[in-house]
Amino acid sequence: MKKKALTLAKLHGTPLFIIDHEKIRRNYRIFKKNLPRVQAYYAVKANPNQEIISTLFDEGASFDVASYNEFMQVYTHIRHFGEKDKDFYIWDKIIFSNTVKHRDTLKKIRRYKPLVTYDNADELEKIKEHCDTAGVVLRLKVPDVGSQVELSSKFGAEPADARTLIDQAFDLGLVVEGLSFHVGSQCTVFDNFTAALEIVSQVFHDARKRGHNLNIVDIGGGFPVPYDSQVPQFENLAKVINAELARHFPQDAEIIAEPGRFIVATAAVLVSQIVGKARRDGKIFYYINDGVYHTFSGVVYDHWTPNFRALSPRSHRAKAGATEVCAVVGPTCDSFDKISLSEQLPADLRIGDYLYTENIGAYSIASSTRFNGFEGAKVLSVNKRTRKKP
Ligand SMILES: Cc1ncc(COP(=O)(O)O)c(C=O)c1O
């Protein structure tokens, strides 16, 4: 990919964010193959690029959306369906996973009879008032120890409150379809999944015993990406999850998941270029044409550690000069815009040289801004398939 990426960068300019759709298809298939019982709802938040949604739609994926706009990005693909097929698609293949939704959003999605999550009583009242056609899924708080991004401090009902929240929903005339959780993104501690499934199974069986026929178990996201050799393998996690699902849940339970990072992280690379060079307090600072306000926003929001390789613009090879610890910083007039203060890079890089970053597909362009008038990376898709006309 490196050689091809550099050729494309010379053709299209930099910064260039290259999405490999074959890799997206492969990641989706690996997910499905290893978790055969699980329906995969791609979490659009990880990378909302419309072409990624199209590729996954063509693969038969389902979608996890957080907002009306994300919903409409998926809806575009089913707009031409007949009313019945459209209703079925929305019910079967889309979940609103944001546990707190704006009233206006609820009003707008009411006509689609959506599946939505909740984790508190006020949200239930809101759903009842503005979107009483919805099926609801109760999100529970679970351990997220060691995950790169924790979520449990903001989302999830305490398991001890689950009974009350389920009863409140039914009392309001809503139907609780199931339960969900999220162990935190880039979860490398498998025990988080084991503990979460244990917690959820207790609530699930308790509800069924009390006559509420819950069906859905949504195991969320968190599936780890091999950013480095320390990350435990997804295939091994899948074995643990499959065993726990078989142990805890009857065959008629519908198991779904919301993978985001796993589908897209390894499917994109970024080619950036050095635009300035200075020595500050003895350290080389490479100024590049992308930064934390742009494609490297994941360094801030996703607690992501980026990787850089210097490419020679002439030979397509990695530059091989003597290396030292350098800083790589963004182009804006903000000293916060530092991507990394400790990159082992050749000391002799020059303005115009290229840097290559792998595994940058998740939580990168998703949260890029236009701060300081910098547009952010140009996005280019490769290995797309020609789409059939609807
Ligand atoms: C509700 C919800 N579902 C799914 C995801 C996707 O998680 P991941 O990218 O770890 O697979 C997130 C991301 O944080 C989320 O908040």
The ligand as a Tripos MOL2 file, in Angstrom:
@<TRIPOS>MOLECULE
LIG
   16    16     1     0     0
SMALL
NO_CHARGES

@<TRIPOS>ATOM
      1 C1        -22.9090    3.4070   21.4840 C.3       1 LIG1
      2 C2        -21.7040    3.0380   20.7270 C.ar      1 LIG1
      3 N1        -21.7430    1.9460   19.9620 N.ar      1 LIG1
      4 C3        -20.6710    1.5570   19.2320 C.ar      1 LIG1
      5 C4        -19.5030    2.2630   19.2630 C.ar      1 LIG1
      6 C5        -18.3400    1.7900   18.4460 C.3       1 LIG1
      7 O1        -17.3580    1.3050   19.2700 O.3       1 LIG1
      8 P1        -16.0100    0.7310   18.6890 P.3       1 LIG1
      9 O2        -15.4860    1.7140   17.7330 O.co2     1 LIG1
     10 O3        -15.1680    0.5100   19.8660 O.co2     1 LIG1
     11 O4        -16.3440   -0.5710   18.0110 O.co2     1 LIG1
     12 C6        -19.4070    3.3880   20.0860 C.ar      1 LIG1
     13 C7        -18.1370    4.1070   20.1660 C.2       1 LIG1
     14 O5        -17.6870    4.6120   21.1140 O.2       1 LIG1
     15 C8        -20.5400    3.7950   20.8300 C.ar      1 LIG1
     16 O6        -20.5090    4.8910   21.5960 O.3       1 LIG1
@<TRIPOS>BOND
     1     1     2 1
     2     2     3 ar
     3     2    15 ar
     4     3     4 ar
     5     4     5 ar
     6     5     6 1
     7     5    12 ar
     8     6     7 1
     9     7     8 1
    10     8     9 2
    11     8    10 1
    12     8    11 1
    13    12    13 1
    14    12    15 ar
    15    13    14 2
    16    15    16 1
@<TRIPOS>SUBSTRUCTURE
     1 LIG1         1 GROUP 0 **** ****
